[in-house]
Each structure stands twice: as structure tokens, then as C-alpha cells.
């Protein structure tokens, strides 16, 4: 374990996900998908703010003009934490009884990209894009969508299928939002039946990209976060004191604090007894700053 790692938010989430640093508020926002909450943490005061919803929140993004864009099971919503306003922007483009939104982010043009997962797990999940109030299905054939991110020049998009143990790279055109030429960026060994978790490296979950184009990838059940170079080679492995990290993001005024959300839901009692920080948000300082969060355009 990296000795510099600390627990930034001790209040556990069931399924912490989608962390982002709000540059105006200087606060960390993230979702508890299973707990159906949107949370905000202020490092300056230690205050944790919580907003409850009726369905799972897969991910969130700050909205241009204020408030947030949320990807709930039922569709994309606008939410204003100050007033409590909640407004449906676009209904989900799938059967909500068997699918929900999961990992998502905005590109630099304000499009909100969000992938889904199937219940039960089958390779029928997809990647959707919200643009000008309309949702379009942009790619499919995966089981659990994760790992969204863009290179600093916005010419490469990253997208993972957690179940397939693969992080993909795609050509990306910022002007049109077109994606093409999906290929393997990094592929990881699947867990062999009976293999102890201590020997398993995990599977790719959420990701974040730094200013040099390195991809930081949470390895679910692998108790680690990886820093991958722009060519996909391993630059750094950060060992964690929890088995299940879900997603990193860069925060702090200089964007050099790496925040990492984690999970408690459905983990064995003996594992949780060893991991008091499970479900919390971890943090460590890094040398290279991250890219600032992109804002969603909901008009």
C-alpha cells in the first residue's frame, strides 16, 4: 500500500462512483449508486452534503449555467442542489427493468456520454450520448460500461467493458462527436476459478486522464489503481487498502489530489472487517495534475 494514501471521506457509500472536482465550488461531488444519493464533500470544512433520489444515480456532471446533469435509471435529469429542482431532460433509451446507466462523463463540447449495464449481466449494454436534449445510442455489444475519458487533445476516447477485462481506445472527433476504430488499449487477465483474490489483478472500472495523457484506471477487486501511459504501457501501480476501488478523479485547487471512490456493497464481512475505509473516498497526492472536469450543455 502507498503510505501517502489517506481516507478523505470516512462516511461510507454502498457503491461510491463518478467523483468529480467542481472548480467553482472547490468541492468533490460523487454518487452512491446503490444508496441512491448524490454527495458533495468540502475538504476545507470536512462537511458532507447528501441528496437522496428514488432510483440509482449512475453518474453526474456539472451543468453549464449551474446545477448538475444526472444519469438516473429513468434517464438524464437536471438537478439544482440549491433549490431542489429536478427536471427530466431525456428519458432512457433502453428497458429500465433490465438496464441502467452506469459510468459517464462529458466531452469538451458538453455532450454527456453514459454507458449502461445489463441486469442480469449479458453483452447487451451500450454507450449513449445526450446532445441538444436528445439521446442517441452510439456503440454496443458490451456487458458493463465503464472507463470513459478523453486524451488532452480530445482525439482519443477511452471506454471499458469491465466484464471483458478490457479498456478500449477510439478515435474521437470533438466537432461532430463521431467515434471510430475501436481497439484494445489495455487488456487484463480474467480471474481463474478458485484463484485467491490476493493474486487477482482486478478488472477495469472507472478512469481519469491527467494533463500528460496518462490514464489512471481503478481495478475493481484488484485493490489498486494503475497509471497507463498514452501508449497503454504501465507507468505506475498504486496499491490500495481496500479491495474494490471504482473510479479516480483529480481534485484540489491544483488538480493534483487523486480522489478514489470505493465499495462496501456485497463485500464479504471478513473483508470489510479488514478494510475500515471500504465505501469511503481515498486520496493521495500525485506529481502530474489532471484535466479539469467538462460541463454538460443541456440546451
Secondary structure as UniProt FT lines:
FT   TURN            3..4
FT   STRAND          6..9
FT   STRAND          15..22
FT   TURN            23..26
FT   STRAND          27..32
FT   TURN            33..36
FT   STRAND          37..42
FT   TURN            43..46
FT   STRAND          47..52
FT   STRAND          57..63
FT   TURN            64..65
FT   STRAND          68..72
FT   TURN            73..74
FT   STRAND          75..79
FT   TURN            81..83
FT   STRAND          86..91
FT   TURN            96..98
FT   STRAND          99..106
FT   TURN            108..109
FT   STRAND          112..118
FT   TURN            123..124
FT   STRAND          125..131
FT   TURN            132..133
FT   STRAND          134..142
FT   STRAND          144..150
FT   TURN            152..153
FT   STRAND          156..161
FT   TURN            162..165
FT   STRAND          166..172
FT   TURN            174..176
FT   STRAND          179..187
FT   TURN            193..194
FT   HELIX           197..199
FT   STRAND          203..210
FT   TURN            211..212
FT   STRAND          215..220
FT   TURN            221..223
FT   STRAND          224..228
FT   TURN            230..231
FT   STRAND          234..239
FT   STRAND          245..251
FT   TURN            253..254
FT   STRAND          257..263
FT   TURN            265..266
FT   HELIX           269..274
FT   TURN            276..279
FT   STRAND          281..285
//
